[in-house]
Amino acid sequence: MINIGKTNTLKVSRLVEFGAYLTDDMTADTEILLPRRYVDENLRPGDEIEVFVYNDSEDRPVATTERPIAQVGEVAVLEVVGTCRYGAFLDWGLPKDLLVPFGEQRARMKVGGHYPVFIYLDDASKRIVASARLGKFLGNLIPYYSPGQEVDAVVYERTEIGFRCAVDSLHQGMLYSDELFRPVSVGQKLKAYVKNVRPDGRIDLSAAPDAKHRTRQLADRIAATIEAAGGHIAISDASSPESIQAAFECSKKDFKKAVGHLLKTGRVTRDMFGE
């Protein structure tokens, strides 16, 4: 089955002057055009190729080897590049911009603004569109995560206490500012870790793994930094929290745990730290 709005692996059925027609084994009677500018000179009938399928300016399915910023079923923060009587157009990395109908805007979108949206395939029109009403799409399924589990997060809004995130493009999560030791910005995609799943389905997130895993990862970074510096660094567990955070993007508490782990395992010695 060819999925519009997503990456597909399709087979070349025939080559023509203006491109190549692609199909898959399940819908052999349906062909999707890959325009000539995307056709490699070595491509032959029967070859498989990975393409993104979307609707062209005449709403016909068409393939491209280019990749959008996000696909159907995903959340992204995109820039408005134009407006029309139907809504606003977003730049999502393809020649044809992505429409956000007025009915799917929380407030009137302005050219040059960046907005979090969910990309979906409209059932009625079969067109790929976007919605800024994330609440319609996030939090509709019960989240089944374990504490410490790694997830994909997209930061979509800053609040007084932290950053709201889309978790795996399915759920709503929160990263708390007082637990962050590295910069986070709206629109950023990052790996996050589940701290807690609330009764309402919202997820408390951490930008770092659980304490044990975090200590080992940090210990590896400290050891690598010492090696790269020739066997000595100016930072030590007596350094200020600000200096430690600037050097290793961690708290002083975590730094001391990691150094302790390195000393205990014999990977470093005390004289490798400090002025």
N, C-alpha and C positions, 0 to 999 in steps of 0.2 A: 504493500500500500504506500502510495506517495503522500507524504505529509506536508501540506502547505504551511509555511512559516517555520519549518525546521530543516535541519541538515539531513539529507538523504544520500544513501549510496545507490546509484542508478547505473544501468547498463546502456551503452551506446547501441541503439537499434539501427541507425543509419546516419550517414554524413550527407549534408547538402551544402550548397554554395554559401548559404547564409548562417551556417552553424551545424549543430548536431542534435538529433532527436534522441531523447533518453526515455527509458522505461524501466519497470521492474518486473520481476517474475510473476507477481500477483495481479498486475494490471497491464498485461502485455498489449492490450488494445488501446491504452492511453499513453500518448507521447508528450513529453515536455521538451520545449526548445531550449537548448543552450546556445545563446548567440555566438557568432563567429569569433568575436573578440576574446571569448573565454576558452576557445577550443585550441588545445595544444596540437602542434603539427604532427605529433606522433600518435594521436588518438585514433583508434580504429574501431569498427563495429565489433561488438562483443566485449570491449573493454569496460571496466567498472570505474566510476569516478564519483567522488564525494562533492555534492553541490548543495546549495541552499535554494529552496523553492519558494517563490513568492509571486504576487500578482503584478503584472506590468501596468502601464498607464491605461490599458484597455481592459484591465481586470482579467487578463488571461494568465494562467500559471506559466511561469518562466523560471529557468534555472540560472544560477550564477556561481562562480567559484569564489566570489567575494563573501566575506562573513559579516553579518550585522553585529552591532554592539550587543544585542540580546535577541532571543528567539521567542516564538509563541510559548506561553507558559512561564515566562521569566519576568523579573522586575529589573528595571534599569532607571537611572536618572539621565534624562535626555534633554537636549537644547531645542527650544522652539525656533524654527527658521522661517516661519511664515504663517499667515492666517488666511482663512477664506470664510465664506458664509456658512460653511458646515462645521468649522472648528479650527484647530491649529495643526500645523505640520511640524513633526519632530525629525531631527537628523538622527538616523539610527545606523548610518554607515553604508547605505545602499543608494543607488541612483534615484529611486523613487522614495520620497519622504513618507513618514508614517503619520496617519491621521489620528487625532484625538477629537472625536465629535464633541460639540458643546455640552451634550448631555452627560459626557464622561469626564467633565472638568469640575473640580471642586470650586475653583474660582477662574475667572476669565484669564487664560494664559496669554503672556506677552512675548513678543519676539525678543530673543536674547536671554530669556529666562530658562532656568534648568528645573525640571520637574520630575518627581518619581512617578513612574507609570508601570502598569501591568500590561503586557502584550498578549493579545488573544485573537482567536479566529471567530469572527461574528457568525453565529449560526444562520442567520437570515440571509445575509449578503455574501457569505463565504469570503469576506475580505479580512485582511489582517489589519487590526486597529489597536489602539492603546486606550487605557483608562487611568485617570488619576485617582479614581475612587478605589484605593487599594483594599479597603475594608470589604468590598464585594468578593475579593478573590483570595485574601489571606485569612487564615483562621477558620476555614470551613471544614477542615478535617481534624480529627483528634491527633495531636502529636505524640508519637511513641519514640521517645529518646531516653537514653540513659545518661546520668551525670558523667561529664567528661567526654561525651561523644562529640566528634568533630562534625561541623556543618558548614555549608556555604552561606555566607551572609552578604546582603547588599544594604549598605547604610543609606536610608532614604530621608531621615528627618532628625534634626537636632532639637533637643528639649532641655529644660532646666536641669534635669538629672542625668542626661546622657544622650544616646543615639538610638533611635528606633531603626530596626533592621527587618528586612524580609529574610526569613530563614528557609533555605532550599526553595524559595519562591512559593512557599505554601503557608507559612506561619508567621506570626508577629513575634519579634524578639526585642530585647533591650540590652545595650551595652552601657554600663554605668561609668560616668566620667571619673569618679573617684577611684576606679579600679583600672584605669588606663594609664599605661606608662609609655605610650607612643602615640603620635598624632593619628587621629581618625577624622575623615571628612565625608560629607554627604556625597553619595555617588560611588564611594569606594566599595570594591568587592574584596572580601577577606575571608580567611578561615577563622571560625569562631568555635567555642566549646560550650556545651550545655552545662549550666550550673544547676538549673532547677526548671521544671515545668509546672506552671501554676494551675490551679483548678480551672481557671477560665481559658486555658490553652495557650496563654502567652508564655514566652520562654525567657528566662534570665540567662544572659550570655556572658562569657568571659573571652577576652581577646587572647588568652594564653591557656594552655592545657592545665590539668589538675596539678596540685603542688608537687607530687613525686615526679611526674613526667616533666613538669616545668623546670624543676631543679636539674634534672639530667640534661635537658636541652640547653639550659643556661650554662651549665658546667662545660659542655662541649664548646660553646661559643667562647667562653673565657679562656679555655685551654688553647683554642685555635688562635685567639687574639694574642696570647702570650707568645706562642710559637712564631706568629707573623712579625711580632715586635722584637724578635731576637732573644726571647727568654725573660723579658721583664716589662711590666706595665706600671704606670704611676698610680693607678687606682688600687686601693686596698679596702679592707672592711672597716678601716678607720676614716675613710673618705666621707665627704658629705653626701647625703641622699641625692642632692641635685647633681653632683659630679657622677655618681654611680648611674643615675637615670640617664644622663646625657651620653654616657659611654656605652651602656648595655641595655637601655630601655627597660629597666626593671627596678623594683624596690630594693632598698638597702637590705631588708630582711631576706629577700630571695637571693641577693648577691652573697650574703654571708652563708646561707645554706649551701649554695653551689660551690663556694670556695671550700667550705668544710668537707663537702663530698670529694672534691679534687685532692685535698690534703689527705683524707682518710684512705683514698685509693692509691696514693703515691704518684699521682699524675703531675703534681706541682709541689713546690716547697715555699715556705714563707718568704724567702728572700727574692722571690719573683714578683712580689707586690710592693707598692709604695715608693715614695720618693727616694 
